[in-house]
Amino acid sequence: MCDQIAKFLPHLVEVRKLLKNLPKEVEELNEELHRVEGCINVADRMAVKGNKDEDGIKKMVKDLIEASLRIEEVTEDYKITEQQSTYDPGCIAVLYATTNFIKTMIPRLQISYEIQDIKSCIVEVEERSKRCGLKIQSTSSSSVKWHSLREEAWYIKEDKIVGFEAPTKKLMGWLLGNKEKRLELAVICVVGMGGRGKTTLAKTAYDKVIGEFDCGAYITVSPVYTVEDLLRNILNKMCERRNETPPKDISQMDRKTLTDKVSNYLKKKRYVLLFDDVWNHEFWNEIRFALYDDNNKSRIIITTRNMNVADFCNESSILYVHNLQPLSKQQSLDLFTKKAFKNGCDEDFMKEVKEISLKIVEKCEGLPLAIVAVGGLSYNDLPYHLKSCFLYFGIYPEDYEVGPKRLIRQWIAEGFVKPVLGSLKTPDKVGEQHLKELVDRNLVQVSSFSIDGKPKRCRVHDLLRDMILTKIEDTNFCHFASDTQDDRAILNSKIRRLQIATKSNEHLNGASIEGSLIRSLYTFRRKKLSEDLVKIIPAKCKRLKIFDFEDNWLKYIPENFGCLTQLRYLSFRNTKVGNIPEFIGNLLNLETLDLRGTYVSKLPKEINQLKKLQHLLYKHNISWNDGVKMMGGFAGLESLHTLHKVETSPNGGELTKELEKFMQLRCLGLVNVKPEYISPLYSSIEKMQYLEKLYISVSEDEGSIDWDCINSPLPMLQKLSLIGRLERFPKWIAKQESLVKLTLWYSNLTEDPLKVLSSLPKLVSLSLSSAYRGETLHFQNGGFQKLKRLVLKSLSSLNSIHINEGVLPLLKELVLKHIPELSKIPYGINHLNKLEVFDIIGMSEEFKTRVQENDLGKKILLVKHTH
């Protein structure tokens, strides 16, 4: 026995050494990960068409990506063993005492051997690259600078401009006016559809002549600008260019004072101003009184998509208009060639790519920005983490429009969004910045916006999607299971992401994903999933981080879902799931649980074990005002940022008390709140200084409630919905300077709420439904300067609406719904110059007749009569 122990002892010593060094090995391996990612980024840029070593570099990129994924996986395995073990690896005596210790050592030994193998693979790849004569050094992804194509127009070099030579000379002639005797202030409008290069042309001419003027400034005009902000911007930029100090208290000045300040500043100066991207045809009338004309050839440049902007300028000033045309086919090809092949290529190669280049530029329809976006292949300039975010769009089907929050939370679950050291930004905010970078680079399109101007849906252009799919294939980023291939032969341990788009329930089986390392799985289909398939996936794909069932016909959740302990994102949105089993408590790493549009009505107490859960999303499939019942409260969900919508009865007192600990909440939605909960509830809400969205509804059978319990404003609150009868209008709402959207339902107020709400500086959407019992609503005193959408619904006594001039200057959509006593159209509706949609729902025939008689259709783009 002693001899056997003596023979085995050297192996035990080696094992002890491996285990003792394991934490350090893991730490060093994660440092190596950053270097590997840098190498991937550099090598990926080298793997372009025309490079003689293209195939070899692509192989190297694949191998390095595989190594980086293995590093991530072995790190996760190590963390799991740390959570499961409470032993001391240095105590060899325990090894002799129990076989259980040996069992716990096995995973750690496997991790140690895996680390050694990963290191060997990395060394082998680097050695192979050297033998092939390839020299790759990593670079820090943070050093890559970026800016949007619009911003790029400010810095673009003259020799990169194609087709702008003649227009530039033309604009310069108008700006300098050397051949003209007229000295008056003149306006130059550059008009053209989006993407034609208006900004590039105007800025090029501006830069060439600025030295001939006493002062100048370029101003990017926001679609929701205010005249005051424009005037402040002019003063600040003029002063900055001349190294002067702007006037004191400029931020507090009203429009008249600012107009006088700008006008006085421009006296006796020859100036040039460039206003970029003007949409509003009233722009010139709003700004011209501040632009002093000293008859010394001052000039204004305006770029716009709207010819009406130029027409309005013509009414009161000298006007020159340049209507920018698309590039010719040859000009388009020249620009594409300059951008796509910056370093030049030999003649034979250019002959090979000419045909495909022509096809590409034809799809760009002569638009320089489109050509620059495609020809620049700006994917190659992306930092490593943004490349993964961009490639992610290839997972979604063609023409698929994805919501930004869904996308960003999946990025977070994948590990693409890293925390910023020393920053208080949440991962969601960092992810929003990543998406903004991709949009600004014109790699991602925002297909629709919410009323407050934030992205609502986004997608990629078909041309870019084709490029993404090629890159996905090159890097093995994702696998697509379809009926056109034998997936049983393709699915293997190298697959990390899987999109199921098959029509056959039998196409995938246990054998095809046996031992897989799949970490993300998506099902974009509206047919019923095979129950066997739903059971097989959790059993075989233990490393799943993302399981997205959104919009699928799934009815139940198998018990083996509880084994997916690494799951971070789980969505049953818009499925037929009606029950969440107790094993949900096993998903200890879950960060997002999306139950919107399901039939789930309650959550088991085991959900409180999910210490990492950040987003609990709920919206009932039938009733808009039902919440999910938390059977064990939510005291253990200490990482929550989103809690929406939760039923408070019958244990509302306890839930309200638990909320005191949730100071980090960004979104809170509570339904069926009873009067006795209001005061302690608001006491908790006051402490939620990061709260951005608040939804509270009171039980229908309760009487009027005094909601005026919050004494101090919530600095981050942007969206507020209060449902239920009010004793009086809550004064604290008027203090919410960040409020963008306000919804009041069933408030039953007797006092006109508009007086209090009119001064909210950022309010863009207001909805009043059964909220007011008065007969008149009066919009007065220049209020609601940012409001773009107004909904008035079920106001049973309302018989007149008055809109003063200067009120609601940005209103685009007005909805009047089920207001039986209102027979006349709102007085002053013709003052609403920006109104595009007038939606009439369930209104009287007399009201509809008045609308037709007023002939609003000629002024408003869309007058809807909805029954």
N, C-alpha and C positions, 0 to 999 in steps of 0.2 A: 504493500500500500504506500509506504514512504517513497519507494522507488518511482511509483507512478506519479506521485505528487511532485517529486524532484524533476521528472521529465516534463511535466506540465507547467511547472513554475515559470520558466522563461517566457512561455506564451502568455501567462497571466500578467507578467510584468509588462510585456509589450501592449497587452490590452489596456492595462492600467494607464500606461503612458499615452495611448491614443485617446482614451476617455478624458484624461486630465487636460490634454491640450485641445479638446474639442471646442470649447467656447472661443478660444483664441483663433482656431482654424476658421470657425464660422465668421467671426469678425473680420478676419483678413480676406475671406472669400467675398464678403459684401463690399469691401473696399476695391477688390479686383473687379467687381461687377460694374462699377462706374467707369473703370478703364476700358472694359470690354465694350460697354455701350458707346463710348467715344470712338473706339475702333470700328464698330458697326457703322456708325454715322459717316465716318470718313470713307470706309470701303464702299458703302452704299452709293455715295456720290460718284465714285470711280466706275461703278458698274453701269455705264451708259452705252448706248448703241454707238458703234464705231471704235470702241476701245478694243484693241486686239486681245486683251486679257479678260474680256467681259465674262466669259463662262467661268473662268477660274475665280474671278472676284465674286461672282454670284454664289459659287459654291462656298467660298470663304465666309460670305455674309450669312448664309444659311447655318454654317457650322458655329459661327460666333453667336448667332441668335439662339441656337439650340443650347449652347453653353450658358448663356445668360438666363434662359428659362430654367435650366437645371439648377443654377445657383439659387434662383428664387424658390424653387420647389424644395431643395434640400434645407434652405433656411426655414421654410414653413414646417418641414418635418422636425427640425431641431426644436422649434418653439413648442410644438405639440409634446415632444418628449419632456421638455422642461415643465410644462403644465402638469404632466401626468406623474412625474417622479418627485419624491421627497427624500431620496437616499443620498448618501455621501459616496461618490465613486472611488474615493481613496481608501475606503475600508474594505480591504481584500478579505478580511476574516468573514465578512458577511457572505462572500461568494461560496465559502464552504458550508455556510450555515443553512442556505436556502436556495432551492432551484428557481424560485420566483425572481431572485436577483438576476440570475442568468437571463431569464426571459426579458427583463426590463433592459438588460444591456444590449440585447441583439439589435433593436432599432438604432441605438446610438453607434454601435459598431458599423452598421450598414451606412449610417450617415457619414462616418469618418472615412470609410472606404470610397463612398461616392464622391466626397470632396477631393480625395487624391486622384480619382479618375477624371474629374472635371478639370483639375489643374493640368493633368497630362494632356487632355484634349486641347486645351487652350494653347499649351506650348507647341503641340503638334501642328495646329493651324498656323501659328506664327512662323514656325520653322518652314512649313510648306510655302508660305507666302514669300519668305526670303529666298528660297530655292527658285521660285518663279520670277524673282527680280522685283517683287512688289514690296514697297516700303510703306507701311501704314502706321501712323502715329495718332493716338487719340487726341481729340480736342474737347474742350469744355463746351457743352451744349449751351451754357448760359452766355457764352461770348458771342453767339450768333445774334446779330441785330436784325430787327425787322421793322417794317412800316407798311402801311396800306398802300395800294396802288394810287389812291388819290393823293396821299402824302408823297409818294414817289414822284408825282408830277412836279413837286416843288424842287426836286433835286436832280431830275433827269438831265443827262448831258445832251448838248445840242447835236452832237454827231450821232446820237441814237434815235433822233426824231426822223420819221419817214413820212413824206407827203405834207410836211408843215412848213416847208421853206417859203413858198409863195404867200400863204396866209399870214405867216409871221411878219413878212415885209409889209403886207397890207395893213396889219394892225399897228405896226410901228409908225407907218405914215400917218394914220389917224391920230395916234397918241402924240406925236411930235408936232403935227400940223404945220410943217415947215413950208408947204406950198400953198397954204390957205391964209387969207387975211383975217378971217373971223377969229376973235379972241375969246368968245364966250365959253363957259363950261360946256363940255360935250360928253355924251354917254356913248360907249362902245359896247354893243351886246354881241356876245358869241353864243349862238343858238345851235343846239343839236341834241339828238337823243343820247341817252346814257351810254357811255363807253366809246364815244367818238373822239375823246381827247380834248374836250373843251378846256379843262383845267391845265393840261400840259401846254396847249397853245397859248392861252392867256398868260400863264406864268412866265413862259419863255419870252414873250414880247415885253411883259412888265419888267423882267430882270434886265433886259437890254436898254430900256429907256429910263429906269429909275434915277440914274445919275443926272438926268436933265431936269429933274424936279426938285423943289425945295424940301418936300417931304412926301411920304407915301406909306401905304399899309395895305396888306392883303387880309381879307376877312372871309372865313368860311361861314356861310349863313345856314344856321340850323333850320330844318323844316318847321320847328316850333319856336322860332326866335321871338324875342320881344324887342321893340324899338329901343327901349332903355338899355338892354344888354348890348345891342349893336352900337349905340352911341358911346357907351363906356369902352367897348372894344376898340373903336376908332381912336378915342383919346389915348387909351393906354398904349396902343401900338405906335401911334404917331410919336408920342413922348419917348417911348422906348427906342425908336429908331434914331431920334435926335439927342439921346442921352439926357432927357429932361424928366423932371419929377411930375407925375400926374397930379391933377388938382386934389386937394384934401376932401375927404368925405364923399368921394365919387360914387361909392356904393349906396349912399343914402339919397342921392339926387333924384328928383322926379324928371319926367320927360322934358318939360319946358326948360328946366335949369340945364339939363344935359344938352338940349338943342342949342341953347345960347352959348354954352361952353365950347361946343364943337365949332359953331359958326365963328365965334371970336378967335378961336385958335387958328382957323384957316384963313383969316383975313390977311391980305397982303402976302400970301404964299401961293406959289404954283404947286399944286399937289396932284397926286395920282392915287386913286383908291381902286383896289380889285375886290369885288364882292363875288365869291365863288359859290355856285350851286344855289341860285335863287329860284324858288318855286312860286311864291306868291306874287300875283300880278299887281297887287297894291304896294309892293315893296318900295317903288320909286316915290310914290306919293307920301309914304310914311317917313322917308329918309331925306328927301330933297331939301326941306326947309333948313336943315342943319348944314348943308353944303354951300358955303359962302362962295359967291361968284364975283371975283375981282377982275374979270376980263383979262386974265393973263394965261389963257390956254390950259387951265386945269382939266383933268380928264378922269372919268369914271369908267371902269371896266366891269361888266356884269356877265357871268356865264349862267346859262339857264337852258332848261329843256322846253320851256314854255314860250312860244312866240308872243303870247299876250303880255308877257313881262316887257318885251321890247316895244309893243304897241303903246303901252301906258307911258313909257319913258318919252315917246315921240310927242305926246300931248303938251309937254312943258319944257322941252329941251332939244338941243341939237342932237341928232341920233345917227349913229353908224351901226349897221347890222351886218355881221358875217354869219351866214348860215353854213355851218360846218358839214361837209358831205363825207360819206364813208370813203375809205381808201379804195383805190382801184385794185384789181386783182394783182397786178405787178407790185404795187406799193405794199399790199398786204403780205405778199410773199417775201419782199425785201425785209420788212419789219420782222416777220417770223424768223427768217434766216439769221438776222442780226441777234435776235433774242435767244433762239434755240441753239445756235452754234457760235457762241461768243468768241471762242478761240480759233475759229476758222476750221475748215475741213478741205481735203483735197477734192479735185474736180470730179473724180470717179465717184466718190462717196456722195457728193451733192447731186449727181445724176440719179443715184439710187434712191435718194430720199425726196427728190423733187415731186414725184407723183403723190406720195402720201402727204407731203407738205401742202400741196395745192388743195387736197381734199380737206385738210384741217382748216386752212384759211377761208375756204368757201363757207364752212359752217360758222365761222366767226363773222361773216357778213360785213367785212370791211371795218369792224369796230376795233380800234387800236388797243383798248384795254383788254378786250377778249383775246386778241392775238398775243399780247404781252403775257396774260395769265397762262395761256396754253403753251406758248413758245418758250416762256421762261422756265418751264418745268420746275416751278418754285418749290416743289416737293423736296428737291435735292438740297435746298437751302434751309430746310426745317431742322430745328433741334431734334434730338432723338425722341424725346417724349411726345413732341407734336406729330412726328411721323406715325407713331402708333395710333394717336387720336384720329389722324386723317384717314389712315387705312381702315379704321373701324367703320367708316361709312360704307365700305364695300360689303359688310356683313348684311346690311339691310337690302331688301329687294330693289330692283330698278324703279326709279321715280318715287321711292318711299320717302315720306316726310316725317321726320322723327322730332319729338319734343325735346328741347334742350335739357330739361331736368332729367328725363329718362336717360338720355345720352351721357350726360355728365356723371350721373351716379353709377352708370356702368363703367365709365372710364376709371372712376375712383375704385370700384371693386376690382378692376383689372390691375390696379397699381400704376396707372399712367399719370395720375395726379399726385405729385409729391408735396408734402407740407413745406412751406417756406420758412426757413429758420428765422426766428425773431419776429415773425408776423403773426397777427391775431386773425388772419383770414382763415375761414373754414375751408375744408376741401372743396365744397360746392363753389365758393367764391373763386378759388384758384382755377377750378374747372371752367367757370364762366370766362375767365381771362384766356384760357387756352382756346375756347371756342371763338372768342372775339379775334384772337390772332389769326385763326384760320379764315374767318370771314373777311378780315381786313386784307388778307393776302389774296382774296377772291378765289380761294380754293373751295370754300363752302358758301352756299347761297342761303340767305334767310328768305324762305318762301312766304311767310306771313308774320305779322307783328301783332302783339297785343295792343290794347288801346293806350298803354303807357309807353309804347315805343320799344318794348323789349321783344327779343325773338320769341316767336310762338311755335314755329315749325322751321326746320332747316333740312337741306338736302345738298347733293352734289350734282353738278352738270353731267350729262351723259358722257361727254368727252372725257371728263376727269374720272368718271366711274370706270371707264374702260382702262384708263391708266392704273387706277387703284387695283382692279382685278388682276392685271398683269403683275403688279408689284406683290400682291397677295400670293400669287402662284410662285413667284420667284423666292419669296421669303418664308413660304409655308405658314403664313399668318393665320389662315382659316381654311377649313375644308367645308365644301358644300355637298350635302347628301341629296342626290336627285335620282330620278328614274332612268337617267341616261348612262349610268355607269354602275359597275359592280363595286359598291362601297365596302363590301366585306373584304375585298382585296386591298382597299386603299386605307381604311381606318386602321391606324396602328398607334404605337406609343408616341410617335412624333406629332400627333394631332393634338393641338391645345384648344382650338375653337371649332365648333361644329354648328352649321346652320342646316336644319332639317326642312327641306322643301319638297319632300316626296309625296306622291299621291297614294302610294301603297303603304298599308300598315305593316306589311310583312317585309318591307325592303331592308329595314334595319333589325338586327336581332342581337342576342347576347354575344354570339361569337364575333360579330363585327366590331364590338367595342370592348372586348375582353382585355383587361389590363391596360386600358387607355389612360392617358394623362389629360383628358379633356377637362378644361377649366371653365369654359363658357359654352352654353348651349342655347340655341334660339330656334323657335318654331314659328315660321311665318306662314300660317295656313289656317283656314277656317273650318276644316273638316275635323271630325272627331279623331282624337289620337287613340291608338291602340292601347288598351289597358296593360297589355303585356309590355309594350314599349315603355310606358310610363313607369312601370315597376323595374324594368331592366336597367334603365339609365342610372338611378341612384345606387343600385347594387354594384354596378361596374365602374361608374365615374365618381370615385370617392373624392377627387380633387376639385370638383365643381365649385366655382366661385359665383357664377352667374347662371341662373335658370330663369329664362324669360318666357312665360306662357301667354303673354298678352294677346288678346283677341282669339284665343283657341277654345275649342269646345271641350274643355276639361271639366269633369263633374266632381271628382273626388281626389284626395291626396293619399297615396299609398303610405303605409306605415314606415317603409324603409327610407322615406325622406329624412327621417331622423338621423340617419348615418352621415348626412352631408355636413359634417362639422366645419368645413372650410367655406361654406356658402356665405356670400356677402350680399348678394342681390337676388331677391326672390319676388317675382311678379305673377300674380294671378288675375291681373286687371282684365275686366270684360270677359271673364270666364263664367262657367256655371257652378263654380265651387261654392258650397254652402256651409262647410264646416272646417274649422282649423283644429286638428288633433293636438293632444297634449304633448306629443313629441316635438312640437315647435320649440320647446325649451331646450332641446339638444343642439340647436343651431347657434352655438355660442359666439360665432363670428359674424352673424347676420347684421348688416348695416341698414338695408332697405327692405321693407315688406309692403308691397303694394296690393291692396285689397279693393281698390276702387272698381265699381261696376260689378261686384260679385254679389252672392246671396248670403254672405257671412253676416251673422247678427251678433255674435259674441266671440270673445277670445278667452282661452283658458288661462288660469292663473300662472301656468308654467311659462307664459311669455315673459314674465318678470325676470326670468333668468338671463335674458338677452341684454347683457350689460353694454354691448357695443351698438345696439340698435339706435340709429339716428333718425330714420324717417319711417313713421307708421302712418300710412296713407289709406283713407277709407272714404268711400262714397257709396251709399246704398243703391242697389240696382233698380229700385222701384220708387222709393220716397226720397226726395231731395233733402228732407229735414230729419231723417233718422240717423242715429249714430251707432257705432259699435259698442257693445257692452264689454267692459273690462272686468271679468269675473274676479280677478284678484287685485284690482286697482292697477297702478302703474309705478309703484314706489321703487321697483328695482331697475327701471329703465332710465338710468342716470345719464345716458349719453344723448337722449332725445333732442333733436332740433325741430322735428315736425311731428305734431300730434293732432290728427285731423281725420274725421270728426268722431268725438267720443260722447257716448250717452252718459249723463250724470246721474240720472235716477236709476235705482232707488237709493244708492249709497253716495249721493252727491256730496254730503258733508265730509266724508273721508277723502274722496277724490280731491276736493277743493283744498283740504289740508295738505295732501301730498304735493300739490302744485307748488307749494312754498319752496321746494328744493329744486325746481326746474327753471333756474334763472337763465339758462343758456338757450331756451326755446326761441326759435325763429318764427314758427307758425303754430297757432293754437286754435282749435275748433271744438267747441263744446255745445251740445244740444240738450234741450229740456232742462235748462237751469231753473231752479226754484228761487223765489225771492230771498229766502233765508241764506242762500249761497252767495248773493251778489256782493255784499260788503267784504267778506273774507276773500272772495275770488279776486276782486279788484285790488285788494291789498297785496295779493301775490303778483298780479299782473303789473302793478307799478314797479316791481323790482326786476321785471324782465326787460332790461335795457337793450337787448338785441332783437326784440320782437318786431317782425316785419308784417305779419298777417294775423288778424284776430277775427274770429267768427264766433258769435255767441247768440244762441236762440233760447228764448224763455218758453217754458211749458205753456201750451195753448190755453189751458184752463185757469191760468193765473191772472190776477188783476194787473193794474198798472204798477210799474216798478220804477223806483228812483235809481237811475244808473249813474247819477252824477257823483261817483265815489272816488274817482281818480283825481288826485290833487296836482300831480306834476305830469308834463307831457312825456310820451314815449318817443325818444329821439329817432328811432329807426322805423316806426310804424308807417307802412305804405298802403295797406289794404285793411279796411274795417267794414264788417257786416254785423249789424245789430238787428235782431228779429224779435219783436215783442213790443207790447204797449209801454209807453213812457209817460211818467207823470209830467215831465217837462224835458225840453231839449237839453242833453248833457253838455254843459259848458266846456268840459275838458276836450271835446272834439275840436273846438275852434283853436286849441293850442297845438294841434298835431301838424306842425309845419312840413313834415315829410309825407303827409297823406296824399296818395295818388288816386285811390278809388274808395268811394264810400257808398254803402248800400244800407238803406233803412227800410225795413218791411214791418207792416202792422204796428207802426209807432203810434198812430192815432193822435197826432199832435194837434193842438188848437192854434198854436202860434206859428207863423210863417218861419220855417227854418232857414230860408235863403239869406236872411239878414246876417245870421251868424256864419254861414258857410261861404259867403261870397268872397271873403278875404283869404281863404286858404290858398297859399301861394303855388302849390304844386298839384292841386286837384284836377285830374283829367277825366274822371268818370264819376257820375252821380246818378244813383237810382233811388227813386222814392216810390214805394209801392204800399198803398193803404197806410201811408205815413202821415197824412195831413188831412184835417177835416175842414179847413177853411175854404172860402169861396174864390180867393184870388192869390195868385203867385206873382210876385213882382221882382224882376231881375233889374237891379238899379245900381247906381253909383260906381259904374265901371268895374263891377265885380266879375268873378269867374274868368280871369284872364287866361288860364291854361286849359279850361274845360273843353274836351273834344266830344264827349258822349253824354247825353242827358236822356234818362228814361223816367217818364212820369206814368204811373200805372195805378188803376183802381183808386183814384182820388174822387170819392163819390159826390162831394159837394162842390168841387171846383168848377167854376163857370167862366173864368177869365184868366188869361196869362198875358202879362205886360213885359216887354223886353225893351229896355232903354237903349239908345244908341251908345256904342262903346262897350257894351256888356257882351260877354260870350264871343270874343273876336275870333277864337279858334274852333268854335263848335262845328264838327263835321257831321254828327249824327244826332237826330232828335227823334225819339220814340214816344208816341202818345198812345196809350193802351187802356181801353175800357174806362173812359172818363165820360159818363152818360150826360152830365149837365153842360159839358163844353160844346157849344154850338158855333162859336166863332174861332177862326184861326188866331194863333197868338199875335197880339198887337206888337208890331215891330219886328216880325220875323224877316222882313226884307232887309233888316240891318245885318243879318247873319251872312256875311260875304263868303265864309268858308263852308257853309252848309252844303253837304253832298247828298245826304240821305235823310228823308223825312218819312218815317215809318208810321203808318196809321193802322192801328189794330183794334177792331171791335168798337169803332167810333160811330156816332149817329150819322144818318143819311144827310141831315142838314149840315153837319160839319164837313162831310166829304164834298157836298155841293159847293160850300164856301171855298174849299181848297181848289176845286176846279175853276171857279170864277176868278180866283186870284191869279191863276195861270202860273203857279209856282214851278211847273215843269220846265219852263224856259230858263229859270234861274238855278234850280237844283238838279243835280245829275239824276237822282232817283227818288221818285215819290211812290212809296209802296202802300198799297191798300190791302191789308191782310185781314181776313175774316176770322 
